[in-house]
């Protein structure tokens, strides 16, 4: 499980006094005993689905795994707030809506409904909050602007070669320790994507066929929808 350092610290017990949960720190690349920022309280944010197609087995994994963690933390006497976002605006969403001749809202509303049906079939609980990306665009712009101003991000691909040493070292630290940042900044597509399909990649990678969801139960044009829950039957 990949959780930024800010969400926990090493060496703490949960409220019942048992050090049962150890979590992988993607920054130090080590497992550490779970410890919330505020004793007895947990705020868990999970990256949710991009709703332009049916859920696939990878989405089912996200639902089930974090539902289990949520339940365990609650049973362990933590006061937990579980947030899982919904990405309802994205290049793939815009493209799919245009292909279907429908509005973005019509497309995303339909697949959010299907997502909820699948979650119910899998027996997982709904998160406490499900913020939609379209509801928080100004906030996202503010965060990105702050990162650019601090030299930790760049505005477009042409600015990559001008990225500060600070931003490149930060990128190396949080993604790939072996990344050659000088080669990466030079513009080599190979260097920029040392592990294009890696879940720890912090940049969006769009290669051949990336406009479709690998492993989905049916395509968007299919006449019959199969629930992901049927995979486990």
Beta strands, then each sheet from edge to edge (+ up, - down):
strand 1: 22-25
strand 2: 30-33
strand 3: 41-46
strand 4: 79-84
sheet 1: 1+ 2-
sheet 2: 3+ 4+
end
